[in-house]
Each structure stands twice: as structure tokens, then as C-alpha cells.
């Protein structure tokens, strides 16, 4: 997935966060299928631009919390560990 605003690591973290917040389940598709992270990335280069720095800081904080728990970035963690970081 090509990014318009975020760097690859930020986009991977955002995609993983979106997938945990709105997971695909027996009720239907989730954020991954809806390409929520790509939508947010595009919006950060447009109408959501004023929030770009806040997104970057938030994604960095999520990644830092993940690395503190397991020495891996958030996107590299299994779903249960991702949920623990987000909680």
C-alpha cells in the first residue's frame, strides 16, 4: 500500500490499529477490507492535515508501548498482544 502522507512504518502501525479496532469477524468485513488506514492517510494530506502531527505522535507512542512490552513494533505483534497494548 502506497502512502501519501505517512511513512511506511507509520502506515503499518495505523493499519494494525485500525484492524484491531474494527476487526473482520463473522458479522462482516472490518477496517482492513474497508481500507480505513489508506483513507486516513489520504485525509492527512487534505482536510485532516492539521492533525498530521498528532497522528504521527500517537502512532509513535503506540509503537513505543509495543516495543516496551516485546521489543517488536505494534504491527509485528500477534492480535492478542496488540489488544493488550491498545488497552
PyMOL Python script that loads the backbone (N, CA, C, O; Angstrom):
from pymol import cmd

cmd.read_pdbstr("""\
ATOM      1  N   UNK A   1       0.831  -1.174   0.000  1.00  0.00           N
ATOM      2  CA  UNK A   1       0.000   0.000   0.000  1.00  0.00           C
ATOM      3  C   UNK A   1       0.879   1.241   0.000  1.00  0.00           C
ATOM      4  O   UNK A   1       1.721   1.405   0.883  1.00  0.00           O
ATOM      5  N   UNK A   2       0.696   2.089  -0.953  1.00  0.00           N
ATOM      6  CA  UNK A   2       1.491   3.308  -1.085  1.00  0.00           C
ATOM      7  C   UNK A   2       0.915   4.397  -0.187  1.00  0.00           C
ATOM      8  O   UNK A   2      -0.297   4.602  -0.128  1.00  0.00           O
ATOM      9  N   UNK A   3       1.801   5.079   0.501  1.00  0.00           N
ATOM     10  CA  UNK A   3       1.378   6.133   1.414  1.00  0.00           C
ATOM     11  C   UNK A   3       1.427   7.491   0.737  1.00  0.00           C
ATOM     12  O   UNK A   3       2.295   7.755  -0.094  1.00  0.00           O
ATOM     13  N   UNK A   4       0.497   8.335   1.098  1.00  0.00           N
ATOM     14  CA  UNK A   4       0.506   9.714   0.611  1.00  0.00           C
ATOM     15  C   UNK A   4       1.112  10.654   1.644  1.00  0.00           C
ATOM     16  O   UNK A   4       1.693  11.676   1.278  1.00  0.00           O
ATOM     17  N   UNK A   5       0.988  10.329   2.916  1.00  0.00           N
ATOM     18  CA  UNK A   5       1.419  11.224   3.982  1.00  0.00           C
ATOM     19  C   UNK A   5       2.324  10.539   4.994  1.00  0.00           C
ATOM     20  O   UNK A   5       3.372  11.076   5.354  1.00  0.00           O
ATOM     21  N   UNK A   6       1.933   9.374   5.449  1.00  0.00           N
ATOM     22  CA  UNK A   6       2.673   8.669   6.488  1.00  0.00           C
ATOM     23  C   UNK A   6       3.842   7.888   5.907  1.00  0.00           C
ATOM     24  O   UNK A   6       3.819   7.493   4.742  1.00  0.00           O
ATOM     25  N   UNK A   7       4.867   7.669   6.730  1.00  0.00           N
ATOM     26  CA  UNK A   7       5.964   6.815   6.269  1.00  0.00           C
ATOM     27  C   UNK A   7       5.511   5.355   6.377  1.00  0.00           C
ATOM     28  O   UNK A   7       4.494   5.083   7.016  1.00  0.00           O
ATOM     29  N   UNK A   8       6.232   4.418   5.776  1.00  0.00           N
ATOM     30  CA  UNK A   8       5.784   3.017   5.777  1.00  0.00           C
ATOM     31  C   UNK A   8       5.555   2.434   7.176  1.00  0.00           C
ATOM     32  O   UNK A   8       4.597   1.690   7.384  1.00  0.00           O
ATOM     33  N   UNK A   9       6.415   2.762   8.121  1.00  0.00           N
ATOM     34  CA  UNK A   9       6.251   2.232   9.476  1.00  0.00           C
ATOM     35  C   UNK A   9       4.989   2.798  10.122  1.00  0.00           C
ATOM     36  O   UNK A   9       4.247   2.066  10.777  1.00  0.00           O
ATOM     37  N   UNK A  10       4.744   4.081   9.944  1.00  0.00           N
ATOM     38  CA  UNK A  10       3.539   4.695  10.495  1.00  0.00           C
ATOM     39  C   UNK A  10       2.281   4.098   9.868  1.00  0.00           C
ATOM     40  O   UNK A  10       1.299   3.829  10.559  1.00  0.00           O
ATOM     41  N   UNK A  11       2.323   3.896   8.561  1.00  0.00           N
ATOM     42  CA  UNK A  11       1.164   3.337   7.873  1.00  0.00           C
ATOM     43  C   UNK A  11       0.895   1.904   8.333  1.00  0.00           C
ATOM     44  O   UNK A  11      -0.262   1.514   8.490  1.00  0.00           O
ATOM     45  N   UNK A  12       1.954   1.116   8.549  1.00  0.00           N
ATOM     46  CA  UNK A  12       1.782  -0.258   9.042  1.00  0.00           C
ATOM     47  C   UNK A  12       1.166  -0.254  10.436  1.00  0.00           C
ATOM     48  O   UNK A  12       0.282  -1.060  10.727  1.00  0.00           O
ATOM     49  N   UNK A  13       1.628   0.644  11.294  1.00  0.00           N
ATOM     50  CA  UNK A  13       1.072   0.742  12.646  1.00  0.00           C
ATOM     51  C   UNK A  13      -0.391   1.170  12.584  1.00  0.00           C
ATOM     52  O   UNK A  13      -1.237   0.598  13.271  1.00  0.00           O
ATOM     53  N   UNK A  14      -0.686   2.166  11.768  1.00  0.00           N
ATOM     54  CA  UNK A  14      -2.069   2.635  11.627  1.00  0.00           C
ATOM     55  C   UNK A  14      -2.971   1.514  11.119  1.00  0.00           C
ATOM     56  O   UNK A  14      -4.074   1.326  11.634  1.00  0.00           O
ATOM     57  N   UNK A  15      -2.518   0.775  10.125  1.00  0.00           N
ATOM     58  CA  UNK A  15      -3.322  -0.322   9.576  1.00  0.00           C
ATOM     59  C   UNK A  15      -3.598  -1.376  10.640  1.00  0.00           C
ATOM     60  O   UNK A  15      -4.709  -1.900  10.726  1.00  0.00           O
ATOM     61  N   UNK A  16      -2.584  -1.690  11.452  1.00  0.00           N
ATOM     62  CA  UNK A  16      -2.758  -2.689  12.507  1.00  0.00           C
ATOM     63  C   UNK A  16      -3.708  -2.188  13.590  1.00  0.00           C
ATOM     64  O   UNK A  16      -4.530  -2.957  14.088  1.00  0.00           O
ATOM     65  N   UNK A  17      -3.608  -0.925  13.959  1.00  0.00           N
ATOM     66  CA  UNK A  17      -4.519  -0.352  14.953  1.00  0.00           C
ATOM     67  C   UNK A  17      -5.957  -0.399  14.425  1.00  0.00           C
ATOM     68  O   UNK A  17      -6.869  -0.834  15.128  1.00  0.00           O
ATOM     69  N   UNK A  18      -6.147   0.045  13.202  1.00  0.00           N
ATOM     70  CA  UNK A  18      -7.497   0.032  12.607  1.00  0.00           C
ATOM     71  C   UNK A  18      -8.066  -1.383  12.589  1.00  0.00           C
ATOM     72  O   UNK A  18      -9.243  -1.588  12.885  1.00  0.00           O
ATOM     73  N   UNK A  19      -7.229  -2.359  12.240  1.00  0.00           N
ATOM     74  CA  UNK A  19      -7.681  -3.749  12.159  1.00  0.00           C
ATOM     75  C   UNK A  19      -8.102  -4.285  13.522  1.00  0.00           C
ATOM     76  O   UNK A  19      -8.999  -5.124  13.605  1.00  0.00           O
ATOM     77  N   UNK A  20      -7.463  -3.810  14.595  1.00  0.00           N
ATOM     78  CA  UNK A  20      -7.844  -4.259  15.934  1.00  0.00           C
ATOM     79  C   UNK A  20      -9.093  -3.527  16.424  1.00  0.00           C
ATOM     80  O   UNK A  20      -9.906  -4.107  17.143  1.00  0.00           O
ATOM     81  N   UNK A  21      -9.249  -2.273  16.045  1.00  0.00           N
ATOM     82  CA  UNK A  21     -10.418  -1.518  16.490  1.00  0.00           C
ATOM     83  C   UNK A  21     -11.691  -1.951  15.769  1.00  0.00           C
ATOM     84  O   UNK A  21     -12.770  -1.986  16.361  1.00  0.00           O
ATOM     85  N   UNK A  22     -11.554  -2.281  14.481  1.00  0.00           N
ATOM     86  CA  UNK A  22     -12.699  -2.723  13.679  1.00  0.00           C
ATOM     87  C   UNK A  22     -12.286  -4.009  12.961  1.00  0.00           C
ATOM     88  O   UNK A  22     -11.967  -3.993  11.773  1.00  0.00           O
ATOM     89  N   UNK A  23     -12.298  -5.123  13.701  1.00  0.00           N
ATOM     90  CA  UNK A  23     -11.812  -6.377  13.120  1.00  0.00           C
ATOM     91  C   UNK A  23     -12.808  -7.014  12.152  1.00  0.00           C
ATOM     92  O   UNK A  23     -14.016  -6.792  12.224  1.00  0.00           O
ATOM     93  N   UNK A  24     -12.263  -7.796  11.268  1.00  0.00           N
ATOM     94  CA  UNK A  24     -13.080  -8.647  10.413  1.00  0.00           C
ATOM     95  C   UNK A  24     -13.579  -9.788  11.283  1.00  0.00           C
ATOM     96  O   UNK A  24     -12.794 -10.399  12.010  1.00  0.00           O
ATOM     97  N   UNK A  25     -14.850 -10.080  11.222  1.00  0.00           N
ATOM     98  CA  UNK A  25     -15.389 -11.178  12.017  1.00  0.00           C
ATOM     99  C   UNK A  25     -16.557 -11.824  11.291  1.00  0.00           C
ATOM    100  O   UNK A  25     -16.794 -11.561  10.112  1.00  0.00           O
ATOM    101  N   UNK A  26     -17.281 -12.673  12.009  1.00  0.00           N
ATOM    102  CA  UNK A  26     -18.397 -13.391  11.395  1.00  0.00           C
ATOM    103  C   UNK A  26     -19.522 -12.467  10.941  1.00  0.00           C
ATOM    104  O   UNK A  26     -20.399 -12.877  10.181  1.00  0.00           O
ATOM    105  N   UNK A  27     -19.496 -11.229  11.406  1.00  0.00           N
ATOM    106  CA  UNK A  27     -20.531 -10.275  11.007  1.00  0.00           C
ATOM    107  C   UNK A  27     -20.185  -9.514   9.733  1.00  0.00           C
ATOM    108  O   UNK A  27     -21.032  -8.819   9.171  1.00  0.00           O
ATOM    109  N   UNK A  28     -18.947  -9.645   9.282  1.00  0.00           N
ATOM    110  CA  UNK A  28     -18.591  -8.981   8.039  1.00  0.00           C
ATOM    111  C   UNK A  28     -17.188  -8.421   8.026  1.00  0.00           C
ATOM    112  O   UNK A  28     -16.381  -8.685   8.917  1.00  0.00           O
ATOM    113  N   UNK A  29     -16.915  -7.640   6.995  1.00  0.00           N
ATOM    114  CA  UNK A  29     -15.578  -7.088   6.826  1.00  0.00           C
ATOM    115  C   UNK A  29     -15.268  -6.023   7.876  1.00  0.00           C
ATOM    116  O   UNK A  29     -16.160  -5.448   8.499  1.00  0.00           O
ATOM    117  N   UNK A  30     -13.972  -5.788   8.046  1.00  0.00           N
ATOM    118  CA  UNK A  30     -13.531  -4.806   9.016  1.00  0.00           C
ATOM    119  C   UNK A  30     -12.746  -3.681   8.357  1.00  0.00           C
ATOM    120  O   UNK A  30     -12.882  -3.424   7.161  1.00  0.00           O
ATOM    121  N   UNK A  31     -11.931  -3.025   9.154  1.00  0.00           N
ATOM    122  CA  UNK A  31     -11.162  -1.869   8.692  1.00  0.00           C
ATOM    123  C   UNK A  31     -10.181  -2.221   7.579  1.00  0.00           C
ATOM    124  O   UNK A  31      -9.927  -1.403   6.695  1.00  0.00           O
ATOM    125  N   UNK A  32      -9.631  -3.427   7.616  1.00  0.00           N
ATOM    126  CA  UNK A  32      -8.672  -3.819   6.576  1.00  0.00           C
ATOM    127  C   UNK A  32      -9.354  -3.835   5.215  1.00  0.00           C
ATOM    128  O   UNK A  32      -8.849  -3.259   4.252  1.00  0.00           O
ATOM    129  N   UNK A  33     -10.496  -4.492   5.144  1.00  0.00           N
ATOM    130  CA  UNK A  33     -11.218  -4.576   3.876  1.00  0.00           C
ATOM    131  C   UNK A  33     -11.752  -3.218   3.440  1.00  0.00           C
ATOM    132  O   UNK A  33     -11.861  -2.945   2.245  1.00  0.00           O
ATOM    133  N   UNK A  34     -12.080  -2.381   4.393  1.00  0.00           N
ATOM    134  CA  UNK A  34     -12.579  -1.040   4.076  1.00  0.00           C
ATOM    135  C   UNK A  34     -11.451  -0.072   3.732  1.00  0.00           C
ATOM    136  O   UNK A  34     -11.694   1.065   3.330  1.00  0.00           O
ATOM    137  N   UNK A  35     -10.220  -0.538   3.895  1.00  0.00           N
ATOM    138  CA  UNK A  35      -9.016   0.268   3.634  1.00  0.00           C
ATOM    139  C   UNK A  35      -9.039   1.567   4.445  1.00  0.00           C
ATOM    140  O   UNK A  35      -8.738   2.648   3.939  1.00  0.00           O
ATOM    141  N   UNK A  36      -9.404   1.422   5.716  1.00  0.00           N
ATOM    142  CA  UNK A  36      -9.507   2.580   6.604  1.00  0.00           C
ATOM    143  C   UNK A  36      -8.181   3.315   6.750  1.00  0.00           C
ATOM    144  O   UNK A  36      -8.157   4.546   6.769  1.00  0.00           O
ATOM    145  N   UNK A  37      -7.080   2.579   6.854  1.00  0.00           N
ATOM    146  CA  UNK A  37      -5.785   3.246   7.032  1.00  0.00           C
ATOM    147  C   UNK A  37      -5.409   4.060   5.794  1.00  0.00           C
ATOM    148  O   UNK A  37      -4.833   5.141   5.919  1.00  0.00           O
ATOM    149  N   UNK A  38      -5.724   3.558   4.612  1.00  0.00           N
ATOM    150  CA  UNK A  38      -5.443   4.321   3.395  1.00  0.00           C
ATOM    151  C   UNK A  38      -6.307   5.578   3.329  1.00  0.00           C
ATOM    152  O   UNK A  38      -5.852   6.631   2.881  1.00  0.00           O
ATOM    153  N   UNK A  39      -7.554   5.459   3.778  1.00  0.00           N
ATOM    154  CA  UNK A  39      -8.436   6.626   3.807  1.00  0.00           C
ATOM    155  C   UNK A  39      -7.867   7.694   4.739  1.00  0.00           C
ATOM    156  O   UNK A  39      -7.799   8.870   4.383  1.00  0.00           O
ATOM    157  N   UNK A  40      -7.461   7.271   5.936  1.00  0.00           N
ATOM    158  CA  UNK A  40      -6.895   8.221   6.907  1.00  0.00           C
ATOM    159  C   UNK A  40      -5.625   8.850   6.358  1.00  0.00           C
ATOM    160  O   UNK A  40      -5.423  10.058   6.488  1.00  0.00           O
ATOM    161  N   UNK A  41      -4.768   8.042   5.746  1.00  0.00           N
ATOM    162  CA  UNK A  41      -3.523   8.560   5.166  1.00  0.00           C
ATOM    163  C   UNK A  41      -3.816   9.634   4.117  1.00  0.00           C
ATOM    164  O   UNK A  41      -3.185  10.691   4.113  1.00  0.00           O
ATOM    165  N   UNK A  42      -4.763   9.363   3.238  1.00  0.00           N
ATOM    166  CA  UNK A  42      -5.145  10.369   2.228  1.00  0.00           C
ATOM    167  C   UNK A  42      -5.719  11.613   2.889  1.00  0.00           C
ATOM    168  O   UNK A  42      -5.408  12.733   2.483  1.00  0.00           O
ATOM    169  N   UNK A  43      -6.548  11.425   3.896  1.00  0.00           N
ATOM    170  CA  UNK A  43      -7.161  12.562   4.580  1.00  0.00           C
ATOM    171  C   UNK A  43      -6.112  13.424   5.279  1.00  0.00           C
ATOM    172  O   UNK A  43      -6.287  14.636   5.406  1.00  0.00           O
ATOM    173  N   UNK A  44      -5.020  12.801   5.734  1.00  0.00           N
ATOM    174  CA  UNK A  44      -3.952  13.566   6.385  1.00  0.00           C
ATOM    175  C   UNK A  44      -3.219  14.484   5.410  1.00  0.00           C
ATOM    176  O   UNK A  44      -2.532  15.415   5.830  1.00  0.00           O
ATOM    177  N   UNK A  45      -3.363  14.227   4.123  1.00  0.00           N
ATOM    178  CA  UNK A  45      -2.769  15.131   3.135  1.00  0.00           C
ATOM    179  C   UNK A  45      -3.791  16.165   2.650  1.00  0.00           C
ATOM    180  O   UNK A  45      -3.492  16.989   1.785  1.00  0.00           O
ATOM    181  N   UNK A  46      -4.983  16.110   3.211  1.00  0.00           N
ATOM    182  CA  UNK A  46      -6.048  17.039   2.835  1.00  0.00           C
ATOM    183  C   UNK A  46      -6.706  17.637   4.060  1.00  0.00           C
ATOM    184  O   UNK A  46      -6.058  18.306   4.865  1.00  0.00           O
ATOM    185  N   UNK A  47      -7.992  17.391   4.195  1.00  0.00           N
ATOM    186  CA  UNK A  47      -8.792  18.038   5.239  1.00  0.00           C
ATOM    187  C   UNK A  47      -8.347  17.686   6.647  1.00  0.00           C
ATOM    188  O   UNK A  47      -8.602  18.457   7.573  1.00  0.00           O
ATOM    189  N   UNK A  48      -7.690  16.550   6.843  1.00  0.00           N
ATOM    190  CA  UNK A  48      -7.227  16.144   8.167  1.00  0.00           C
ATOM    191  C   UNK A  48      -5.774  16.577   8.415  1.00  0.00           C
ATOM    192  O   UNK A  48      -5.183  16.230   9.438  1.00  0.00           O
ATOM    193  N   UNK A  49      -5.216  17.327   7.483  1.00  0.00           N
ATOM    194  CA  UNK A  49      -3.832  17.787   7.559  1.00  0.00           C
ATOM    195  C   UNK A  49      -3.431  18.436   8.874  1.00  0.00           C
ATOM    196  O   UNK A  49      -2.330  18.180   9.361  1.00  0.00           O
ATOM    197  N   UNK A  50      -4.289  19.272   9.470  1.00  0.00           N
ATOM    198  CA  UNK A  50      -3.909  19.886  10.739  1.00  0.00           C
ATOM    199  C   UNK A  50      -3.660  18.867  11.870  1.00  0.00           C
ATOM    200  O   UNK A  50      -3.034  19.199  12.877  1.00  0.00           O
ATOM    201  N   UNK A  51      -4.142  17.653  11.702  1.00  0.00           N
ATOM    202  CA  UNK A  51      -3.953  16.607  12.711  1.00  0.00           C
ATOM    203  C   UNK A  51      -2.762  15.704  12.410  1.00  0.00           C
ATOM    204  O   UNK A  51      -2.510  14.750  13.145  1.00  0.00           O
ATOM    205  N   UNK A  52      -2.034  15.992  11.346  1.00  0.00           N
ATOM    206  CA  UNK A  52      -0.922  15.134  10.915  1.00  0.00           C
ATOM    207  C   UNK A  52       0.078  14.871  12.031  1.00  0.00           C
ATOM    208  O   UNK A  52       0.459  13.722  12.258  1.00  0.00           O
ATOM    209  N   UNK A  53       0.505  15.906  12.725  1.00  0.00           N
ATOM    210  CA  UNK A  53       1.499  15.751  13.793  1.00  0.00           C
ATOM    211  C   UNK A  53       0.938  14.932  14.955  1.00  0.00           C
ATOM    212  O   UNK A  53       1.650  14.111  15.535  1.00  0.00           O
ATOM    213  N   UNK A  54      -0.315  15.146  15.292  1.00  0.00           N
ATOM    214  CA  UNK A  54      -0.940  14.375  16.368  1.00  0.00           C
ATOM    215  C   UNK A  54      -0.996  12.890  16.009  1.00  0.00           C
ATOM    216  O   UNK A  54      -0.750  12.034  16.858  1.00  0.00           O
ATOM    217  N   UNK A  55      -1.316  12.588  14.756  1.00  0.00           N
ATOM    218  CA  UNK A  55      -1.315  11.188  14.308  1.00  0.00           C
ATOM    219  C   UNK A  55       0.081  10.598  14.406  1.00  0.00           C
ATOM    220  O   UNK A  55       0.246   9.485  14.904  1.00  0.00           O
ATOM    221  N   UNK A  56       1.087  11.327  13.939  1.00  0.00           N
ATOM    222  CA  UNK A  56       2.469  10.839  13.977  1.00  0.00           C
ATOM    223  C   UNK A  56       2.897  10.568  15.425  1.00  0.00           C
ATOM    224  O   UNK A  56       3.514   9.541  15.709  1.00  0.00           O
ATOM    225  N   UNK A  57       2.574  11.475  16.322  1.00  0.00           N
ATOM    226  CA  UNK A  57       2.930  11.292  17.726  1.00  0.00           C
ATOM    227  C   UNK A  57       2.188  10.110  18.343  1.00  0.00           C
ATOM    228  O   UNK A  57       2.775   9.330  19.092  1.00  0.00           O
ATOM    229  N   UNK A  58       0.924   9.979  18.037  1.00  0.00           N
ATOM    230  CA  UNK A  58       0.133   8.870  18.566  1.00  0.00           C
ATOM    231  C   UNK A  58       0.612   7.523  18.062  1.00  0.00           C
ATOM    232  O   UNK A  58       0.706   6.567  18.831  1.00  0.00           O
ATOM    233  N   UNK A  59       0.916   7.442  16.774  1.00  0.00           N
ATOM    234  CA  UNK A  59       1.415   6.186  16.213  1.00  0.00           C
ATOM    235  C   UNK A  59       2.771   5.833  16.810  1.00  0.00           C
ATOM    236  O   UNK A  59       3.046   4.663  17.076  1.00  0.00           O
ATOM    237  N   UNK A  60       3.619   6.833  17.023  1.00  0.00           N
ATOM    238  CA  UNK A  60       4.920   6.597  17.650  1.00  0.00           C
ATOM    239  C   UNK A  60       4.737   6.094  19.080  1.00  0.00           C
ATOM    240  O   UNK A  60       5.463   5.202  19.519  1.00  0.00           O
ATOM    241  N   UNK A  61       3.778   6.654  19.805  1.00  0.00           N
ATOM    242  CA  UNK A  61       3.524   6.224  21.182  1.00  0.00           C
ATOM    243  C   UNK A  61       3.034   4.774  21.227  1.00  0.00           C
ATOM    244  O   UNK A  61       3.442   4.007  22.099  1.00  0.00           O
ATOM    245  N   UNK A  62       2.168   4.405  20.299  1.00  0.00           N
ATOM    246  CA  UNK A  62       1.683   3.022  20.236  1.00  0.00           C
ATOM    247  C   UNK A  62       2.853   2.082  19.945  1.00  0.00           C
ATOM    248  O   UNK A  62       2.981   1.033  20.577  1.00  0.00           O
ATOM    249  N   UNK A  63       3.694   2.451  19.004  1.00  0.00           N
ATOM    250  CA  UNK A  63       4.849   1.622  18.664  1.00  0.00           C
ATOM    251  C   UNK A  63       5.820   1.527  19.841  1.00  0.00           C
ATOM    252  O   UNK A  63       6.357   0.452  20.109  1.00  0.00           O
ATOM    253  N   UNK A  64       6.051   2.626  20.540  1.00  0.00           N
ATOM    254  CA  UNK A  64       6.937   2.619  21.705  1.00  0.00           C
ATOM    255  C   UNK A  64       6.381   1.707  22.798  1.00  0.00           C
ATOM    256  O   UNK A  64       7.134   0.954  23.416  1.00  0.00           O
ATOM    257  N   UNK A  65       5.090   1.767  23.038  1.00  0.00           N
ATOM    258  CA  UNK A  65       4.464   0.892  24.038  1.00  0.00           C
ATOM    259  C   UNK A  65       4.603  -0.571  23.645  1.00  0.00           C
ATOM    260  O   UNK A  65       4.843  -1.424  24.500  1.00  0.00           O
ATOM    261  N   UNK A  66       4.455  -0.866  22.364  1.00  0.00           N
ATOM    262  CA  UNK A  66       4.606  -2.244  21.892  1.00  0.00           C
ATOM    263  C   UNK A  66       6.041  -2.723  22.093  1.00  0.00           C
ATOM    264  O   UNK A  66       6.266  -3.841  22.555  1.00  0.00           O
ATOM    265  N   UNK A  67       7.005  -1.882  21.747  1.00  0.00           N
ATOM    266  CA  UNK A  67       8.422  -2.261  21.891  1.00  0.00           C
ATOM    267  C   UNK A  67       8.808  -2.426  23.360  1.00  0.00           C
ATOM    268  O   UNK A  67       9.670  -3.244  23.683  1.00  0.00           O
ATOM    269  N   UNK A  68       8.191  -1.674  24.233  1.00  0.00           N
ATOM    270  CA  UNK A  68       8.472  -1.810  25.663  1.00  0.00           C
ATOM    271  C   UNK A  68       7.993  -3.162  26.188  1.00  0.00           C
ATOM    272  O   UNK A  68       8.570  -3.710  27.127  1.00  0.00           O
ATOM    273  N   UNK A  69       6.945  -3.689  25.583  1.00  0.00           N
ATOM    274  CA  UNK A  69       6.382  -4.986  26.004  1.00  0.00           C
ATOM    275  C   UNK A  69       7.114  -6.170  25.402  1.00  0.00           C
ATOM    276  O   UNK A  69       7.282  -7.198  26.058  1.00  0.00           O
ATOM    277  N   UNK A  70       7.554  -6.031  24.146  1.00  0.00           N
ATOM    278  CA  UNK A  70       8.049  -7.234  23.469  1.00  0.00           C
ATOM    279  C   UNK A  70       9.216  -7.004  22.516  1.00  0.00           C
ATOM    280  O   UNK A  70       9.623  -7.936  21.823  1.00  0.00           O
ATOM    281  N   UNK A  71       9.757  -5.816  22.459  1.00  0.00           N
ATOM    282  CA  UNK A  71      10.878  -5.486  21.560  1.00  0.00           C
ATOM    283  C   UNK A  71      10.501  -5.563  20.083  1.00  0.00           C
ATOM    284  O   UNK A  71      11.379  -5.620  19.221  1.00  0.00           O
ATOM    285  N   UNK A  72       9.207  -5.565  19.788  1.00  0.00           N
ATOM    286  CA  UNK A  72       8.738  -5.557  18.393  1.00  0.00           C
ATOM    287  C   UNK A  72       7.760  -4.406  18.212  1.00  0.00           C
ATOM    288  O   UNK A  72       7.097  -3.977  19.156  1.00  0.00           O
ATOM    289  N   UNK A  73       7.686  -3.919  16.989  1.00  0.00           N
ATOM    290  CA  UNK A  73       6.733  -2.875  16.677  1.00  0.00           C
ATOM    291  C   UNK A  73       5.310  -3.390  16.759  1.00  0.00           C
ATOM    292  O   UNK A  73       5.075  -4.596  16.689  1.00  0.00           O
ATOM    293  N   UNK A  74       4.373  -2.490  16.904  1.00  0.00           N
ATOM    294  CA  UNK A  74       2.961  -2.863  17.062  1.00  0.00           C
ATOM    295  C   UNK A  74       2.467  -3.743  15.919  1.00  0.00           C
ATOM    296  O   UNK A  74       1.787  -4.742  16.154  1.00  0.00           O
ATOM    297  N   UNK A  75       2.801  -3.384  14.700  1.00  0.00           N
ATOM    298  CA  UNK A  75       2.310  -4.139  13.540  1.00  0.00           C
ATOM    299  C   UNK A  75       2.858  -5.565  13.497  1.00  0.00           C
ATOM    300  O   UNK A  75       2.289  -6.425  12.825  1.00  0.00           O
ATOM    301  N   UNK A  76       3.945  -5.818  14.202  1.00  0.00           N
ATOM    302  CA  UNK A  76       4.575  -7.144  14.209  1.00  0.00           C
ATOM    303  C   UNK A  76       4.021  -8.060  15.294  1.00  0.00           C
ATOM    304  O   UNK A  76       4.317  -9.254  15.306  1.00  0.00           O
ATOM    305  N   UNK A  77       3.227  -7.515  16.198  1.00  0.00           N
ATOM    306  CA  UNK A  77       2.708  -8.311  17.311  1.00  0.00           C
ATOM    307  C   UNK A  77       1.505  -9.144  16.889  1.00  0.00           C
ATOM    308  O   UNK A  77       0.777  -8.764  15.972  1.00  0.00           O
ATOM    309  N   UNK A  78       1.290 -10.286  17.558  1.00  0.00           N
ATOM    310  CA  UNK A  78       0.064 -11.039  17.318  1.00  0.00           C
ATOM    311  C   UNK A  78      -1.144 -10.253  17.857  1.00  0.00           C
ATOM    312  O   UNK A  78      -0.986  -9.386  18.716  1.00  0.00           O
ATOM    313  N   UNK A  79      -2.325 -10.553  17.360  1.00  0.00           N
ATOM    314  CA  UNK A  79      -3.516  -9.791  17.745  1.00  0.00           C
ATOM    315  C   UNK A  79      -3.733  -9.649  19.252  1.00  0.00           C
ATOM    316  O   UNK A  79      -4.084  -8.561  19.710  1.00  0.00           O
ATOM    317  N   UNK A  80      -3.540 -10.695  20.022  1.00  0.00           N
ATOM    318  CA  UNK A  80      -3.772 -10.607  21.469  1.00  0.00           C
ATOM    319  C   UNK A  80      -2.821  -9.599  22.115  1.00  0.00           C
ATOM    320  O   UNK A  80      -3.226  -8.853  23.007  1.00  0.00           O
ATOM    321  N   UNK A  81      -1.582  -9.570  21.678  1.00  0.00           N
ATOM    322  CA  UNK A  81      -0.625  -8.597  22.226  1.00  0.00           C
ATOM    323  C   UNK A  81      -0.952  -7.183  21.753  1.00  0.00           C
ATOM    324  O   UNK A  81      -0.777  -6.222  22.501  1.00  0.00           O
ATOM    325  N   UNK A  82      -1.421  -7.054  20.525  1.00  0.00           N
ATOM    326  CA  UNK A  82      -1.854  -5.737  20.043  1.00  0.00           C
ATOM    327  C   UNK A  82      -3.003  -5.217  20.915  1.00  0.00           C
ATOM    328  O   UNK A  82      -3.017  -4.049  21.302  1.00  0.00           O
ATOM    329  N   UNK A  83      -3.950  -6.085  21.216  1.00  0.00           N
ATOM    330  CA  UNK A  83      -5.073  -5.685  22.063  1.00  0.00           C
ATOM    331  C   UNK A  83      -4.580  -5.232  23.435  1.00  0.00           C
ATOM    332  O   UNK A  83      -5.090  -4.257  23.986  1.00  0.00           O
ATOM    333  N   UNK A  84      -3.594  -5.933  23.988  1.00  0.00           N
ATOM    334  CA  UNK A  84      -3.055  -5.567  25.299  1.00  0.00           C
ATOM    335  C   UNK A  84      -2.399  -4.183  25.243  1.00  0.00           C
ATOM    336  O   UNK A  84      -2.556  -3.389  26.170  1.00  0.00           O
ATOM    337  N   UNK A  85      -1.677  -3.893  24.183  1.00  0.00           N
ATOM    338  CA  UNK A  85      -1.049  -2.580  24.038  1.00  0.00           C
ATOM    339  C   UNK A  85      -2.122  -1.502  23.935  1.00  0.00           C
ATOM    340  O   UNK A  85      -2.011  -0.458  24.578  1.00  0.00           O
ATOM    341  N   UNK A  86      -3.138  -1.735  23.150  1.00  0.00           N
ATOM    342  CA  UNK A  86      -4.197  -0.736  22.985  1.00  0.00           C
ATOM    343  C   UNK A  86      -5.007  -0.534  24.263  1.00  0.00           C
ATOM    344  O   UNK A  86      -5.497   0.563  24.533  1.00  0.00           O
ATOM    345  N   UNK A  87      -5.138  -1.588  25.031  1.00  0.00           N
ATOM    346  CA  UNK A  87      -5.878  -1.476  26.293  1.00  0.00           C
ATOM    347  C   UNK A  87      -5.083  -0.647  27.269  1.00  0.00           C
ATOM    348  O   UNK A  87      -5.526  -0.428  28.396  1.00  0.00           O
TER     349      UNK A  87
END
""", "prot")
cmd.dss("prot")
cmd.show_as("cartoon", "prot")
cmd.util.cbc("prot")
cmd.orient("prot")
